[in-house]
Amino acid sequence: MMISELMSITNNYFEKFYIYDKITITDGKITLPSKFVKGQYIRIINSLLNDGIYKITEKGGDNVATLSSILEDETFNGFVVGL
């Protein structure tokens, strides 16, 4: 069972904090504020192509994050939730 399935079944996404903003995904990576850290799970909401739950696998000093899956490039107004 995947973590996203477990969260859906229990109706608990263990949400800690979120940002709502214009989000840009470029070259499959997302820029996140410094409060999001490597190893943390995030949930993307209100995206056309990338809604879902991901783990931050790398995060550079420029706050550009690589996630557990490659994201589709897009810009959208939506949420990124820290889990």
NORUR-V524215 format. One record per residue. N is the residue number from 1. OMEGA is omega in radians with two decimals (NA if undefined). Layout:
BEGIN
n={N:N}
omega={OMEGA:OMEGA}
END
This chain:
BEGIN
n={1:2:3:4:5:6:7:8:9:10:11:12:13:14:15:16:17:18:19:20:21:22:23:24:25:26:27:28:29:30:31:32:33:34:35:36:37:38:39:40:41:42:43:44:45:46:47:48:49:50:51:52:53:54:55:56:57:58:59:60:61:62:63:64:65:66:67:68:69:70:71:72:73:74:75:76:77:78:79:80:81:82:83}
omega={3.11:-3.12:3.13:3.09:3.12:3.13:3.13:-3.13:-3.11:-3.09:3.12:-3.14:3.06:-3.08:-3.13:3.14:3.14:2.94:2.97:-3.03:2.95:-3.05:3.09:3.05:-3.10:-3.12:3.10:-3.11:-3.07:3.08:-3.09:3.07:-3.05:-3.13:3.02:-3.02:3.08:3.14:-3.12:3.01:3.08:3.06:3.09:-3.09:3.05:3.06:3.09:-2.99:-2.94:3.10:3.11:-3.12:-3.09:3.02:3.08:-3.10:3.09:3.07:-3.11:3.12:3.09:3.13:3.05:-3.05:2.97:-3.10:-3.07:3.04:3.11:-3.13:3.03:3.13:3.09:3.00:-3.09:2.98:-3.09:-3.07:2.83:-3.03:3.03:-3.11:NA}
END
